[in-house]
Structure formats: C-alpha cells, structure tokens
C-alpha cells in the first residue's frame, strides 16, 4: 500500500461527523486507523514502512471478524438527530459496532495489499534475504546462483599440503572443485519467508522483508576427487617392508639379501582431517596436514635369513646312494641347485628342496639297478629235463621310498646332523621258477602230452616256414605255475624280418592263397592247443576256423589271426604247482611237413578223456573251378581241396 492510499484513508476519516454529534461508527473507524498506523513507528525504508502499516493492520493476533458485521452499511448510514442524555447506553453500543466494522474494513484492505505484494515475488527470492554480503532480494534462481558463485570464487584458490617425512604432496582446491554450495544456499534463500501455508506465508514474507534473514554459507567440494588424490598420495608415500632372504649367487653359493622397514599412510585419518577443515569459509589458503605415517616391520629379519643360509650350506654336500656294494653320488652342486628358500612358521625362513631337480638323478640310478627276474632255464638232454641255467632275482628301485630317504637325510643335515649316505630302497622280485624249485622238481618232470600235425610243404604256407618258425620260437619256453601261455603274445610279431612269408588265409569265408604274411600259422596254433588240451590244462581262448580242415581233429582246431594287437589267439593257463617245459619239433618227409609240440612236467594225476565228436548238418563240398590266365596251357593248380561242411559237438 502506498503513502497516497494511506493519505486518502486519513482524509475519509476526517470528513466523517464529529464525535460529539452522535458517537457512532465514524469515530470508531478513526480510532481503528489510528491503532493501525501506530505499529512499527520507525520503519527502515519506504518498503518497510509500508509493510509495517499493512502487517499491523492484518496482524493475526486480532480477533477475526464474523459474517454478521457489515462495516460498509454502518459507514454509509445518514446522520442521526441528537439523542437525549437519558439514551446514552444506545450511543455506546453504536460506537462498539462502528469500531468493529472499521477494524474489519482495514484488515481486509491490508490482507489484499499483502497478497498483491507477495505475488510479485513468485519464483523470486523475497526482499531482505542475504547470503553473507550478497543481497539476494528479488533475484531469480539463476541470478542468485550466479551472484553466490561469483562472491565466493576465492574458495577455489588454495591448496592442501600433505606433510610427510619422505616429501610433501600438494592437492590444490581447484583439483577437488572446492566452491560455494550455491544450490544449497539458493534453496534456503528461496524458502526464506515461505512455509507452504497461505496464511503463514502472507505474514512470513513481509516479516523477512522487514527483519531480513541471512542464509547459512555452505562450502562443497568433490569428495571422490579428494579421496582419489589422497589415495594417489598414499601410493606414492607407502613403501612395503622388505623381508630378508637368501638367493643363489652366480657362482652357485647362497647369499643373504637384507631386510628393510616400510611405511604406510593412514588414509582414513588424513581424509577425515582434511574434510573437517575444508568446510569452513575461514579455511586458510594453504591447509597443512601433518600426515600420520606408520612403520611396517619385515616378517623375516636378517638373523633368520643368515640362519637359513647356514642350514642350506650344511645340506649342499655330496650324498652317497648305496645298494649292497654298489654306490652312486649325488653331487653337492646338484643338491645346491635343488634348494630354494621359503618362509617357515617356526624360524621365519628355511631351505626347501625341489624334488623335481633330484628325481632325474634317482631315475638314472634306478635304471642301473632295475632288472627283470629270470626263471631257471630248463632244457632236454634226450628225454631228460635238466637245469641249464640258474634263476636270477629281479630288482626294482622303490623311487617313492628312496626319494623320502634322500629328503630325510637332507632334513637331518639342515638340523645339524651329518648324514653322508642313504641306502636305496630296492625291492626284490622272485622268479617264477627259482633254481631251488627247479632243482626239486626237475627229476620228476616227464612228457605229459604231445600232438603232431602234418601239412603240405608249399608256397601257400611259405614252404613250411609259417608253421616251423613259431615252433622254433616256442621251443624251450617254460610256463611257471599260475602263468599263462598265449600263442600270439609268446610267438611275437609276425613279420618277414622274423622269417615269416606270405601264405593262404581265410578272408570273408574264402581262401586267399597268398593273402597274409604268416598264412598257414594256424597249423602250429592248432597243434599247441591239442597238446595243452590233452595235458589237462585249462583252456582260456580258442576259436574254430570258418570252415573244416581235414588235417585237424574234427572240432578241435584253433585259429589265430592278426599281428601285434592281434584279433584272435589261443591261450591256456598252467593251473598246476609245477613248471611246464615246451618242446617244439619240426620234421619233413618229402613234400609233407610235420610240427610237434611236447609238454614236460611233473604228472598231476589228471586224466583227459575226449568223447567222439557229434557231427550234424553235413554240407557236401562242390569244387570251385576258375580260369587263371597266368597258368600255362593245360596246367591245373589246386588251391585247396574241397571239404564238406558240418556242425560238430
């Protein structure tokens, strides 16, 4: 409300009837106006003076005006004739009503004026709001933010100095974006005088303008950048402790490397100290922080490393490996090369032996000792079995136990003991037939079974080679008690280098005349099978041929095939307590060859009886005649005799 408005209100009051004429409404209205203008008699400025008068008129402490009061009607009634003195009570009533009506009128006018005045600052900061020395009255948020930021640019000028013995580290205020917290201060400035309730805001806003308010000055900075800067400083300052150690020098000797203490910054304490001072407007341009630094002690001291070196030196001397009268030496330099040093719970540092370095030495020694057992060799003189060569025990070095013994010896040296040698852990392997056993059983060994098979000596069996070579290879073999005989395993590889030749083979149910190296070998395997069968031994593996061959006992043939990883073999086990000597005999009469296997052993009392074969489903063979352009005219060649097929039990 302006001074002109107030003057008009005063003029209106002065033109009303004199109090002495009636004592009604006009006098009461003037009194109400006088009451309003006496509030806050000493305003600060023009706006404050105006708001003081309005606030006094609209003071919320006044009694509210009810709807039964009609101040306008009272103010416009015509003058009333003088009343006799006896009617004075009626004059007092009229005076009271006029006073209430005038007060309501002035209050309504004041409230309207306050509302109009307040609305002109919608979206702006109310008058009387300051941020330190910055007057924010009437400013928009953007203008106020800019004014606050400009007023405190000095907050970014300065630095933090982390003081440590190894050298100071500087973090500038600008590095961490230190500045006035314009957003927080702006929010407080906009909220000044505004409480969100219409009546409270109607009174609060003028009061801020009259009394003034200073929002708190806030300082902000980038906490993540500060933390990162302190972490970087810690990385530069921190130094880990160095443990003492032992290394191998170029000349192979052990050398102690000394220990060293380390330092570590208390980053949490530094961060807390810095942040507690940065928030003050009075923080100095150079903030010196005495950085707390702790000392890190090494885990392994020099004395412990020296003791470990001495222990390693005691270990690294020649070590003798012995077995009976034989000896081998593991050199001190080899032992030294296997030693490293590692932390130990008891002493701090101790020598450690790398087994992988010593294992090749132990393996080499084992090769020199290891050997297979050899059975007593039996042979025939006439029909008598004799011991031709005594047996020999086998030896094998137990590498696991030997390695443990070597490590135990080195550990004893580490502790101060003198251990010059280690006995090798060697296991003795008994032969299947010892000399003692052979000497005891040989006198009782006799022929217990034999079998002979005839064959044509011709190109389809390598002219007998494919039958006689296996017999020769098996001659003199001894099968120890509990051991097995396997034809293809014991004969070995079927190769030309071993004397085998191309011969016939049954391929897909047909005879291939020269289809396989060693073709015809089944004559030898069938002969061995029949000898073992009649000797009473347990047969493990055996298979018939695809079709019947009349040179073999009906149903008692034994085919073999393959070489190396063979597909089919013939095998049996010596399930008696006595050794079995195999004798292979090769003979020839003209174009007919013979192969014989004789088995010698101590008679076990077994008696073998073979029932006559049961033959069924006989199929008569029909000759298969083919023209061969490679043969001369008139020449015939018989590849295989036609033989009937049958089922045999």
C-alpha positions as CSV (number, residue, x, y, z in Angstrom):
1,X,0.0,0.0,0.0
2,X,1.4,3.4,-1.0
3,X,1.6,6.6,1.0
4,X,-1.2,8.1,-1.2
5,X,-3.5,5.3,-0.3
6,X,-2.9,5.9,3.4
7,X,-3.5,9.7,3.0
8,X,-6.8,9.0,1.3
9,X,-7.8,6.8,4.1
10,X,-7.0,9.5,6.6
11,X,-9.0,12.1,4.6
12,X,-12.0,9.9,4.5
13,X,-11.8,9.6,8.2
14,X,-11.5,13.3,8.8
15,X,-14.7,14.1,6.8
16,X,-16.9,11.9,9.0
17,X,-19.3,13.6,11.6
18,X,-17.7,14.8,14.8
19,X,-17.7,12.5,17.8
20,X,-19.8,14.9,19.7
21,X,-22.7,14.7,17.3
22,X,-23.6,11.1,17.6
23,X,-20.6,8.9,19.0
24,X,-21.3,6.3,16.2
25,X,-19.3,4.5,13.5
26,X,-17.0,7.3,12.1
27,X,-15.4,7.9,15.5
28,X,-14.7,4.2,15.9
29,X,-13.3,3.9,12.4
30,X,-10.8,6.7,13.1
31,X,-9.7,5.0,16.2
32,X,-9.0,1.8,14.3
33,X,-7.0,3.6,11.7
34,X,-5.0,5.3,14.5
35,X,-4.3,1.9,16.0
36,X,-3.0,0.6,12.7
37,X,-0.7,3.5,11.9
38,X,1.0,3.4,15.3
39,X,2.5,-0.2,14.7
40,X,6.2,-0.1,13.9
41,X,6.5,3.7,14.1
42,X,10.2,3.7,12.9
43,X,10.4,1.8,9.5
44,X,13.8,1.1,8.0
45,X,12.9,2.3,4.5
46,X,9.9,3.1,2.3
47,X,9.1,-0.6,1.6
48,X,9.5,-1.5,5.3
49,X,7.3,1.5,6.4
50,X,4.6,0.5,4.0
51,X,4.8,-3.2,5.0
52,X,4.8,-2.2,8.7
53,X,1.5,-0.5,8.4
54,X,0.0,-3.4,6.4
55,X,1.3,-6.0,8.8
56,X,0.0,-4.1,11.8
57,X,-3.5,-3.8,10.2
58,X,-3.6,-7.5,9.3
59,X,-1.9,-8.9,12.5
60,X,-3.2,-12.4,13.0
61,X,-3.4,-11.7,16.8
62,X,-6.6,-9.6,16.2
63,X,-9.9,-11.2,16.7
64,X,-11.4,-12.5,13.5
65,X,-14.4,-10.6,12.0
66,X,-17.6,-12.7,11.8
67,X,-20.0,-12.7,9.0
68,X,-22.7,-10.6,11.0
69,X,-20.6,-7.4,10.8
70,X,-21.4,-5.1,7.8
71,X,-18.9,-2.4,8.0
72,X,-19.9,-0.9,4.7
73,X,-23.6,-0.4,5.8
74,X,-22.5,1.3,9.0
75,X,-20.2,3.6,7.2
76,X,-22.9,4.8,4.7
77,X,-25.9,5.4,7.1
78,X,-27.1,9.1,7.2
79,X,-26.5,11.3,10.3
80,X,-28.9,10.7,13.2
81,X,-30.5,13.6,15.2
82,X,-29.2,14.3,18.6
83,X,-30.4,11.9,21.3
84,X,-31.3,13.0,24.8
85,X,-28.8,12.2,27.6
86,X,-31.0,9.6,29.0
87,X,-30.4,7.4,26.0
88,X,-26.5,7.2,26.4
89,X,-26.3,3.4,26.5
90,X,-27.6,3.2,22.9
91,X,-24.7,5.6,21.9
92,X,-22.1,3.2,23.4
93,X,-23.5,0.2,21.5
94,X,-23.3,2.1,18.3
95,X,-19.7,3.1,19.0
96,X,-18.7,-0.5,19.5
97,X,-20.3,-1.7,16.3
98,X,-18.6,1.1,14.4
99,X,-15.2,0.2,15.8
100,X,-15.6,-3.5,14.8
101,X,-16.7,-2.6,11.3
102,X,-13.8,-0.2,10.8
103,X,-11.3,-2.8,12.0
104,X,-12.7,-5.4,9.6
105,X,-12.5,-3.0,6.8
106,X,-8.9,-2.1,7.4
107,X,-8.0,-5.7,7.9
108,X,-9.5,-6.8,4.6
109,X,-7.8,-4.0,2.8
110,X,-4.4,-4.9,4.4
111,X,-4.7,-8.6,3.6
112,X,-5.4,-7.8,0.0
113,X,-2.5,-5.5,-0.2
114,X,-0.1,-8.1,1.4
115,X,-1.3,-10.8,-1.1
116,X,-0.7,-8.5,-4.0
117,X,2.7,-7.5,-2.7
118,X,3.7,-11.2,-2.1
119,X,2.7,-12.4,-5.5
120,X,5.0,-10.0,-7.3
121,X,7.9,-12.2,-5.9
122,X,6.6,-15.5,-7.1
123,X,9.6,-17.5,-8.4
124,X,12.0,-15.0,-6.9
125,X,13.8,-14.5,-3.6
126,X,11.9,-12.3,-1.2
127,X,13.3,-8.9,-0.2
128,X,15.5,-8.9,2.9
129,X,17.3,-12.2,2.1
130,X,21.1,-12.1,2.1
131,X,23.9,-14.7,1.7
132,X,26.7,-13.2,3.6
133,X,27.5,-9.9,1.9
134,X,25.4,-10.7,-1.2
135,X,21.9,-9.2,-1.2
136,X,19.6,-11.7,-3.0
137,X,16.4,-9.6,-2.7
138,X,14.1,-10.1,-5.7
139,X,16.6,-12.2,-7.7
140,X,15.6,-15.1,-9.9
141,X,17.3,-18.5,-9.1
142,X,19.7,-18.3,-11.9
143,X,20.7,-14.7,-11.0
144,X,21.1,-15.7,-7.3
145,X,23.2,-18.7,-8.2
146,X,25.5,-16.6,-10.3
147,X,25.8,-14.0,-7.6
148,X,26.6,-16.6,-4.9
149,X,29.2,-18.3,-7.1
150,X,30.9,-15.0,-8.1
151,X,31.0,-13.8,-4.5
152,X,33.0,-16.9,-3.3
153,X,35.3,-17.7,-6.2
154,X,38.2,-17.4,-3.7
155,X,37.1,-20.8,-2.2
156,X,38.8,-22.5,-5.2
157,X,42.1,-20.6,-4.5
158,X,44.4,-22.5,-2.2
159,X,45.9,-25.9,-1.7
160,X,46.2,-28.8,0.7
161,X,49.8,-29.9,1.7
162,X,50.2,-33.4,3.0
163,X,53.4,-33.2,5.1
164,X,55.3,-36.5,5.3
165,X,59.0,-37.3,6.1
166,X,59.7,-38.5,2.6
167,X,58.4,-35.3,0.8
168,X,55.2,-33.3,0.7
169,X,52.3,-33.9,-1.6
170,X,50.1,-31.0,-2.8
171,X,46.4,-31.1,-3.7
172,X,45.0,-27.8,-4.9
173,X,41.5,-26.6,-4.0
174,X,40.7,-26.4,-7.8
175,X,41.8,-30.1,-8.2
176,X,38.9,-31.1,-5.9
177,X,36.5,-28.3,-7.2
178,X,36.1,-26.5,-3.8
179,X,33.4,-23.8,-4.1
180,X,30.4,-22.3,-2.5
181,X,27.5,-24.7,-2.3
182,X,25.3,-22.4,-4.5
183,X,22.5,-25.0,-4.8
184,X,22.1,-25.5,-1.1
185,X,22.3,-21.7,-0.4
186,X,19.8,-21.0,-3.2
187,X,17.3,-23.5,-1.8
188,X,17.5,-21.9,1.6
189,X,17.1,-18.4,0.1
190,X,14.0,-19.3,-1.9
191,X,12.5,-21.0,1.2
192,X,13.0,-17.9,3.4
193,X,9.6,-16.5,4.4
194,X,7.8,-19.3,2.7
195,X,6.3,-22.1,4.8
196,X,3.9,-23.6,2.3
197,X,0.7,-22.4,4.3
198,X,-1.1,-19.4,2.7
199,X,-1.8,-17.5,5.9
200,X,1.7,-18.2,7.3
201,X,3.3,-17.1,4.0
202,X,1.1,-14.0,3.9
203,X,2.7,-12.8,7.2
204,X,6.1,-14.5,6.9
205,X,7.1,-12.9,3.6
206,X,6.7,-9.3,4.9
207,X,8.4,-10.1,8.1
208,X,11.5,-11.3,6.1
209,X,11.5,-8.1,4.2
210,X,11.3,-6.0,7.4
211,X,13.6,-8.0,9.6
212,X,15.9,-9.5,7.0
213,X,17.4,-13.0,7.0
214,X,20.9,-14.3,6.2
215,X,21.1,-17.8,4.8
216,X,24.0,-20.0,6.0
217,X,27.1,-20.0,3.8
218,X,27.9,-23.6,2.6
219,X,31.1,-24.9,1.1
220,X,31.2,-28.0,-1.1
221,X,33.9,-30.0,-3.0
222,X,34.2,-33.2,-5.0
223,X,34.6,-35.9,-2.3
224,X,35.6,-38.6,-4.8
225,X,38.4,-36.5,-6.3
226,X,39.7,-35.7,-2.8
227,X,39.7,-39.4,-1.9
228,X,41.4,-40.3,-5.2
229,X,44.0,-37.6,-4.6
230,X,44.7,-38.9,-1.1
231,X,44.9,-42.5,-2.4
232,X,47.4,-41.4,-5.1
233,X,49.4,-39.6,-2.4
234,X,49.4,-42.8,-0.3
235,X,50.5,-44.9,-3.3
236,X,53.5,-42.5,-3.7
237,X,54.3,-42.4,0.0
238,X,53.6,-46.0,1.1
239,X,56.6,-48.4,0.9
240,X,56.2,-52.0,1.8
241,X,58.6,-53.7,4.2
242,X,61.2,-55.9,2.6
243,X,61.9,-59.3,4.1
244,X,65.4,-60.7,4.4
245,X,66.0,-63.5,2.0
246,X,68.6,-65.9,0.6
247,X,69.4,-66.1,-3.1
248,X,71.7,-68.2,-5.2
249,X,74.7,-66.1,-6.4
250,X,76.1,-66.6,-10.0
251,X,78.8,-68.8,-8.6
252,X,76.2,-71.1,-7.1
253,X,76.7,-70.0,-3.5
254,X,74.0,-68.8,-1.2
255,X,73.8,-65.0,-0.4
256,X,71.7,-63.1,2.2
257,X,69.6,-60.2,1.0
258,X,69.0,-57.7,3.9
259,X,65.6,-56.7,5.2
260,X,64.1,-53.1,5.2
261,X,61.3,-51.4,7.0
262,X,58.3,-49.9,5.2
263,X,55.9,-47.0,5.8
264,X,52.2,-46.7,5.3
265,X,49.9,-43.6,5.4
266,X,46.7,-43.6,7.5
267,X,44.5,-42.6,4.6
268,X,41.3,-42.6,6.6
269,X,42.7,-40.2,9.2
270,X,44.1,-37.9,6.5
271,X,40.7,-37.8,4.7
272,X,38.9,-37.0,8.0
273,X,41.3,-34.2,8.9
274,X,41.1,-32.6,5.5
275,X,37.3,-32.7,5.3
276,X,36.9,-31.3,8.8
277,X,38.7,-28.1,7.7
278,X,37.6,-27.7,4.1
279,X,34.0,-26.9,5.1
280,X,35.0,-23.7,6.9
281,X,34.8,-20.4,5.0
282,X,37.8,-19.4,7.1
283,X,40.0,-22.3,5.9
284,X,43.4,-21.0,5.1
285,X,44.7,-20.7,1.6
286,X,47.3,-23.3,2.4
287,X,46.0,-26.2,4.6
288,X,49.0,-28.1,6.1
289,X,48.1,-31.6,7.2
290,X,50.6,-33.5,9.3
291,X,50.1,-36.9,7.7
292,X,50.1,-39.8,10.1
293,X,52.6,-42.5,8.8
294,X,53.0,-45.9,10.4
295,X,56.1,-48.1,10.2
296,X,55.9,-51.6,8.7
297,X,58.4,-54.2,10.1
298,X,59.6,-57.0,7.9
299,X,58.4,-60.5,8.6
300,X,61.8,-62.1,8.1
301,X,64.7,-60.5,9.9
302,X,68.3,-60.6,8.8
303,X,69.2,-63.0,11.5
304,X,66.6,-65.5,10.3
305,X,67.9,-65.3,6.7
306,X,71.5,-65.9,8.0
307,X,70.4,-69.0,9.9
308,X,68.6,-70.3,6.7
309,X,71.7,-69.7,4.6
310,X,73.8,-71.7,7.1
311,X,71.3,-74.6,7.0
312,X,71.3,-74.6,3.2
313,X,75.1,-74.7,3.2
314,X,75.1,-77.7,5.5
315,X,72.7,-79.6,3.1
316,X,74.6,-78.9,-0.1
317,X,77.3,-81.6,0.2
318,X,77.9,-84.8,-1.8
319,X,75.4,-87.5,-0.8
320,X,76.1,-91.2,-1.5
321,X,73.4,-93.6,-2.6
322,X,74.2,-97.2,-1.8
323,X,72.9,-100.7,-2.6
324,X,74.9,-103.5,-1.2
325,X,78.4,-103.0,-2.6
326,X,77.4,-100.5,-5.3
327,X,77.4,-96.8,-4.8
328,X,76.3,-93.7,-6.7
329,X,76.9,-90.0,-5.7
330,X,74.6,-87.0,-5.8
331,X,76.9,-84.1,-6.0
332,X,76.8,-81.1,-3.7
333,X,76.3,-78.8,-6.6
334,X,73.2,-80.8,-7.8
335,X,71.8,-80.6,-4.3
336,X,72.5,-76.9,-4.1
337,X,70.7,-76.3,-7.3
338,X,67.6,-78.0,-5.9
339,X,67.5,-75.8,-2.8
340,X,65.4,-72.6,-2.6
341,X,64.3,-70.6,0.5
342,X,60.7,-70.0,1.7
343,X,59.0,-68.6,4.7
344,X,58.7,-71.0,7.6
345,X,56.3,-70.7,10.6
346,X,59.0,-71.6,13.2
347,X,62.2,-69.9,12.0
348,X,60.9,-67.3,9.5
349,X,62.9,-68.7,6.6
350,X,64.0,-72.2,5.7
351,X,65.6,-74.1,2.8
352,X,63.3,-76.1,0.6
353,X,64.3,-79.0,-1.7
354,X,62.8,-79.2,-5.1
355,X,62.3,-82.9,-5.7
356,X,61.9,-82.4,-9.5
357,X,65.6,-81.4,-9.6
358,X,66.8,-84.6,-7.8
359,X,64.4,-87.1,-9.5
360,X,66.4,-87.4,-12.7
361,X,69.4,-88.4,-10.7
362,X,67.4,-91.0,-8.8
363,X,65.8,-92.3,-12.0
364,X,69.2,-92.8,-13.6
365,X,70.4,-94.8,-10.6
366,X,67.3,-96.9,-10.7
367,X,68.0,-97.8,-14.4
368,X,71.4,-99.1,-13.4
369,X,69.9,-101.3,-10.7
370,X,66.5,-102.4,-12.1
371,X,66.3,-105.8,-13.8
372,X,63.7,-108.4,-14.6
373,X,63.7,-111.7,-12.8
374,X,64.9,-114.7,-14.8
375,X,63.5,-118.2,-14.3
376,X,65.7,-121.2,-14.1
377,X,66.3,-122.3,-17.7
378,X,65.3,-125.9,-18.3
379,X,66.3,-128.0,-21.3
380,X,66.2,-131.5,-22.6
381,X,69.0,-133.9,-22.9
382,X,67.5,-136.8,-24.8
383,X,64.2,-137.2,-22.9
384,X,65.5,-135.9,-19.6
385,X,64.8,-132.4,-18.3
386,X,67.8,-130.7,-16.7
387,X,68.5,-127.2,-15.3
388,X,70.5,-125.5,-18.0
389,X,70.9,-122.0,-16.2
390,X,70.1,-121.0,-12.7
391,X,67.4,-118.4,-11.9
392,X,68.1,-114.7,-11.0
393,X,66.1,-112.4,-8.8
394,X,64.7,-109.3,-10.3
395,X,65.4,-105.9,-8.7
396,X,63.4,-102.6,-8.8
397,X,64.2,-99.4,-7.0
398,X,61.3,-98.1,-5.0
399,X,61.6,-94.5,-6.1
400,X,59.0,-93.1,-3.7
401,X,60.7,-94.6,-0.6
402,X,64.2,-93.7,-2.0
403,X,63.1,-90.1,-2.5
404,X,61.7,-90.0,1.0
405,X,65.0,-91.3,2.4
406,X,67.0,-88.7,0.5
407,X,64.8,-85.9,1.8
408,X,65.1,-87.2,5.3
409,X,68.9,-87.2,5.0
410,X,68.9,-83.6,3.8
411,X,66.5,-82.6,6.5
412,X,68.8,-84.1,9.1
413,X,71.7,-82.1,7.6
414,X,69.6,-79.0,7.8
415,X,69.1,-79.6,11.6
416,X,72.9,-80.0,12.1
417,X,73.4,-83.8,11.7
418,X,76.0,-85.3,9.5
419,X,74.5,-87.8,7.1
420,X,77.0,-88.9,4.4
421,X,74.9,-91.7,2.6
422,X,71.5,-93.2,2.0
423,X,70.6,-96.8,1.4
424,X,68.5,-97.2,-1.7
425,X,65.0,-98.8,-1.2
426,X,65.2,-101.8,-3.6
427,X,62.5,-104.4,-3.9
428,X,63.5,-108.0,-4.9
429,X,61.3,-109.7,-7.4
430,X,61.3,-113.5,-7.2
431,X,61.4,-115.5,-10.4
432,X,58.5,-117.8,-11.4
433,X,60.9,-120.8,-11.3
434,X,63.8,-120.4,-8.9
435,X,66.9,-122.5,-9.0
436,X,65.8,-124.3,-5.8
437,X,62.3,-125.1,-7.2
438,X,63.8,-126.3,-10.5
439,X,66.3,-128.5,-8.7
440,X,63.5,-130.0,-6.7
441,X,61.0,-130.7,-9.5
442,X,63.2,-131.4,-12.5
443,X,63.9,-135.0,-11.5
444,X,60.2,-135.7,-11.7
445,X,59.5,-134.0,-14.9
446,X,58.4,-136.3,-17.8
447,X,56.5,-136.0,-21.0
448,X,52.8,-135.5,-20.1
449,X,51.3,-134.8,-23.6
450,X,52.1,-134.3,-27.2
451,X,50.4,-133.6,-30.6
452,X,51.6,-133.7,-34.2
453,X,50.0,-132.2,-37.3
454,X,51.1,-132.8,-40.9
455,X,50.9,-130.3,-43.8
456,X,51.9,-129.8,-47.4
457,X,55.2,-128.0,-47.8
458,X,54.3,-125.5,-50.5
459,X,54.1,-121.8,-51.3
460,X,50.7,-121.3,-49.6
461,X,52.4,-121.8,-46.1
462,X,55.7,-120.2,-47.0
463,X,57.0,-123.7,-47.8
464,X,56.5,-124.6,-44.1
465,X,58.2,-121.5,-42.7
466,X,55.0,-120.1,-41.3
467,X,54.5,-123.3,-39.3
468,X,58.0,-124.2,-38.3
469,X,59.1,-120.6,-37.2
470,X,56.6,-120.5,-34.4
471,X,57.6,-124.0,-33.2
472,X,61.2,-122.9,-33.1
473,X,60.4,-119.7,-31.2
474,X,58.4,-121.6,-28.6
475,X,60.9,-124.4,-28.1
476,X,62.3,-124.4,-24.6
477,X,59.8,-122.0,-23.1
478,X,58.9,-122.7,-19.6
479,X,55.4,-121.9,-18.2
480,X,55.7,-121.3,-14.5
481,X,52.9,-122.4,-12.1
482,X,50.0,-120.0,-12.3
483,X,51.2,-118.3,-15.5
484,X,49.5,-118.5,-18.9
485,X,50.6,-119.4,-22.4
486,X,49.3,-117.1,-25.1
487,X,50.2,-118.2,-28.7
488,X,50.3,-114.8,-30.4
489,X,51.9,-113.0,-27.4
490,X,54.6,-115.6,-27.0
491,X,55.4,-116.0,-30.7
492,X,55.6,-112.3,-31.1
493,X,55.4,-110.1,-34.2
494,X,54.5,-111.9,-37.5
495,X,56.9,-110.1,-39.9
496,X,59.2,-111.0,-42.8
497,X,62.2,-109.9,-40.7
498,X,61.4,-112.8,-38.3
499,X,61.2,-115.4,-41.1
500,X,57.5,-115.4,-41.9
501,X,56.3,-115.4,-45.6
502,X,53.1,-114.8,-47.5
503,X,50.6,-117.7,-47.2
504,X,47.0,-118.5,-47.6
505,X,44.3,-117.1,-45.3
506,X,40.5,-117.3,-45.0
507,X,39.1,-113.9,-45.9
508,X,35.4,-113.4,-45.8
509,X,34.8,-117.2,-46.0
510,X,37.1,-117.7,-49.0
511,X,40.7,-118.9,-49.3
512,X,43.1,-116.1,-50.3
513,X,46.1,-118.1,-51.5
514,X,48.8,-115.5,-50.6
515,X,46.6,-113.1,-48.6
516,X,48.6,-112.8,-45.4
517,X,52.1,-112.8,-44.0
518,X,52.3,-115.9,-41.9
519,X,49.4,-117.6,-43.7
520,X,49.2,-121.3,-42.5
521,X,50.4,-120.4,-38.9
522,X,47.1,-121.9,-37.7
523,X,48.7,-125.4,-38.1
524,X,51.1,-124.5,-35.3
525,X,48.4,-123.0,-33.0
526,X,46.1,-126.0,-33.6
527,X,48.9,-128.3,-32.7
528,X,49.7,-126.4,-29.4
529,X,46.0,-126.3,-28.5
530,X,45.7,-130.1,-28.8
531,X,48.8,-130.7,-26.8
532,X,47.6,-128.5,-24.0
533,X,44.1,-129.9,-24.1
534,X,45.5,-133.5,-23.7
535,X,47.8,-132.3,-20.9
536,X,44.8,-131.4,-18.9
537,X,45.4,-127.6,-18.7
538,X,42.6,-125.1,-18.6
539,X,41.9,-123.5,-22.0
540,X,41.4,-119.7,-21.9
541,X,40.9,-118.8,-25.5
542,X,40.2,-120.8,-28.7
543,X,38.2,-120.4,-31.9
544,X,37.4,-122.7,-34.8
545,X,38.1,-121.9,-38.4
546,X,35.4,-120.6,-40.7
547,X,35.3,-124.0,-42.4
548,X,36.5,-127.5,-41.7
549,X,40.1,-128.5,-42.4
550,X,40.5,-132.3,-42.5
551,X,44.2,-132.3,-41.3
552,X,42.9,-131.3,-37.8
553,X,40.8,-133.4,-35.4
554,X,37.1,-132.8,-36.0
555,X,36.0,-129.8,-34.0
556,X,39.4,-129.4,-32.3
557,X,41.1,-126.7,-34.5
558,X,42.4,-123.4,-33.2
559,X,42.7,-120.4,-35.5
560,X,44.8,-117.3,-34.8
561,X,44.9,-114.0,-36.7
562,X,46.5,-110.6,-36.6
563,X,49.9,-109.4,-35.6
564,X,50.9,-107.1,-32.7
565,X,47.5,-106.2,-31.4
566,X,46.0,-109.4,-32.6
567,X,42.3,-110.1,-33.0
568,X,42.4,-113.8,-32.2
569,X,44.7,-116.0,-30.2
570,X,44.9,-119.4,-28.5
571,X,45.8,-119.5,-24.8
572,X,45.9,-121.7,-21.7
573,X,47.0,-121.5,-18.1
574,X,49.3,-123.7,-16.1
575,X,47.0,-124.4,-13.2
576,X,49.4,-126.9,-11.6
577,X,52.1,-126.4,-9.0
578,X,54.8,-127.5,-11.4
579,X,56.6,-125.8,-14.3
580,X,55.8,-126.9,-17.9
581,X,58.5,-127.2,-20.5
582,X,57.5,-126.8,-24.1
583,X,59.4,-128.6,-26.8
584,X,58.8,-127.8,-30.5
585,X,59.9,-130.3,-33.1
586,X,60.0,-129.7,-36.9
587,X,60.3,-132.6,-39.3
588,X,59.8,-133.3,-43.0
589,X,59.3,-136.3,-45.3
590,X,59.4,-135.3,-48.9
591,X,56.6,-132.8,-49.6
592,X,55.0,-133.4,-46.3
593,X,56.0,-131.5,-43.2
594,X,55.3,-132.1,-39.5
595,X,55.1,-130.0,-36.5
596,X,55.0,-131.4,-33.0
597,X,54.6,-129.9,-29.5
598,X,55.6,-131.9,-26.5
599,X,54.8,-130.8,-22.9
600,X,57.0,-131.9,-20.0
601,X,56.0,-131.5,-16.3
602,X,55.5,-133.4,-13.1
603,X,52.4,-135.6,-13.6
604,X,49.5,-134.0,-11.8
605,X,47.3,-137.1,-11.9
606,X,44.9,-135.6,-14.3
607,X,43.3,-137.9,-16.9
608,X,41.9,-136.4,-20.1
609,X,39.1,-138.3,-21.9
610,X,37.7,-136.9,-25.2
611,X,34.3,-138.1,-26.4
612,X,33.8,-138.9,-30.0
613,X,32.7,-135.8,-32.0
614,X,29.0,-135.4,-32.8
615,X,28.6,-134.4,-36.4
616,X,25.4,-133.0,-37.9
617,X,24.2,-130.9,-40.8
618,X,26.8,-132.1,-43.3
619,X,27.0,-130.0,-46.5
620,X,28.8,-131.6,-49.4
621,X,31.5,-129.5,-50.9
622,X,31.4,-128.6,-54.6
623,X,34.7,-127.9,-56.4
624,X,35.0,-124.2,-57.5
625,X,36.9,-124.2,-60.7
626,X,38.3,-120.8,-62.0
627,X,40.2,-119.9,-65.2
628,X,43.7,-118.5,-64.4
629,X,45.3,-116.7,-67.4
630,X,48.6,-116.8,-65.7
631,X,48.9,-120.6,-65.9
632,X,50.3,-122.3,-69.0
633,X,48.0,-124.1,-71.3
634,X,47.0,-127.5,-69.9
635,X,48.3,-126.7,-66.4
636,X,46.0,-127.2,-63.4
637,X,46.6,-125.8,-60.0
638,X,44.9,-127.0,-56.8
639,X,44.5,-124.1,-54.3
640,X,42.5,-126.1,-51.7
641,X,40.9,-129.5,-51.5
642,X,37.1,-129.5,-51.5
643,X,36.0,-130.4,-48.0
644,X,32.4,-130.9,-46.7
645,X,31.0,-128.5,-44.2
646,X,29.3,-129.7,-40.9
647,X,28.3,-128.8,-37.4
648,X,30.4,-130.5,-34.7
649,X,29.8,-131.1,-31.0
